[in-house]
């Protein structure tokens, strides 16, 4: 995976973390340093681990799929990106009444923001690409984007988070198209 695709993928995946961080901050108001740390740490960690988990499964699938790897990667990224674009059209429910930075709420949010990274890991495995560098870049990008989302969330609000999810989905679709185009053009 070239650097531009890796950064685009990391940015696209980080949009979920950004959007959720912004939504939580907008709904909860100013988060404490401890709450901020919990969100950025967990979102970054889950975003880094999910591609590794997906890659382990995807590498095994690569032997079974033959020459369809690029088509499968394209389909996965198209589905994920399309789902993100679709979800960006529906405002999320507010987060008032509980602390989403603790307990099972934090775990659920961490999984929800990183599930797309699992499919990206499968795609990397199908393409025979090493996951270690992308996992680190994806995790660090999510960590930083969560932090930025939290800081901007209070002033920008949930609406920016929804636009960020739309942009993230669009980036993933574009990367899927690029993978397929590279394959079809023999690059």
FENMO-V404413 format. One record per residue. RES is the residue in one small letter. NEAR is the number of other C-alpha atoms within 8 Angstrom. D_LAST is the distance of its C-alpha to the last C-alpha in whole Angstrom. Layout:
# FENMO-V404413
<<RES;NEAR;D_LAST> <RES;NEAR;D_LAST>>
This chain:
# FENMO-V404413
<<x;5;12> <x;5;12> <x;6;15> <x;6;15> <x;9;14> <x;11;17> <x;10;19> <x;11;19> <x;12;19> <x;14;22> <x;12;23> <x;14;23> <x;15;25> <x;15;27> <x;14;28> <x;13;30> <x;16;32> <x;17;33> <x;16;34> <x;12;36> <x;14;38> <x;20;38> <x;15;40> <x;13;42> <x;16;43> <x;14;44> <x;10;46> <x;9;48> <x;8;48> <x;6;48> <x;10;47> <x;6;48> <x;6;47> <x;7;47> <x;9;45> <x;12;42> <x;8;42> <x;10;42> <x;12;39> <x;13;37> <x;9;37> <x;11;37> <x;17;34> <x;14;32> <x;10;33> <x;12;32> <x;15;29> <x;15;28> <x;10;29> <x;13;28> <x;16;24> <x;13;25> <x;10;28> <x;16;25> <x;17;22> <x;11;25> <x;10;25> <x;14;22> <x;13;21> <x;9;24> <x;10;22> <x;13;19> <x;7;21> <x;6;23> <x;8;20> <x;7;18> <x;5;14> <x;7;16> <x;12;14> <x;12;12> <x;8;15> <x;10;17> <x;16;16> <x;12;15> <x;9;19> <x;12;20> <x;14;19> <x;12;20> <x;8;24> <x;12;24> <x;14;23> <x;11;25> <x;9;28> <x;12;28> <x;14;28> <x;9;31> <x;9;33> <x;11;33> <x;7;35> <x;6;38> <x;7;40> <x;4;40> <x;4;44> <x;6;46> <x;10;46> <x;7;50> <x;4;52> <x;5;50> <x;7;48> <x;10;45> <x;10;44> <x;8;46> <x;7;46> <x;6;45> <x;10;44> <x;12;42> <x;9;40> <x;8;39> <x;10;38> <x;11;36> <x;9;34> <x;7;34> <x;12;32> <x;15;30> <x;9;29> <x;9;26> <x;13;25> <x;14;25> <x;12;23> <x;14;20> <x;17;21> <x;16;21> <x;15;17> <x;15;17> <x;19;18> <x;16;17> <x;10;13> <x;8;15> <x;8;15> <x;8;18> <x;12;21> <x;7;23> <x;7;22> <x;10;20> <x;13;24> <x;9;26> <x;12;24> <x;17;24> <x;16;28> <x;10;29> <x;12;27> <x;19;29> <x;15;32> <x;9;32> <x;12;31> <x;18;34> <x;12;37> <x;9;36> <x;16;36> <x;17;40> <x;9;41> <x;10;40> <x;17;41> <x;13;44> <x;6;44> <x;10;41> <x;13;42> <x;11;40> <x;7;39> <x;11;36> <x;15;35> <x;12;35> <x;9;33> <x;12;31> <x;15;30> <x;12;29> <x;11;26> <x;17;25> <x;15;24> <x;12;23> <x;12;20> <x;16;19> <x;13;19> <x;8;17> <x;12;14> <x;14;15> <x;10;13> <x;8;10> <x;11;9> <x;11;10> <x;8;8> <x;9;5> <x;9;6> <x;7;8> <x;6;6> <x;5;4> <x;5;0>>
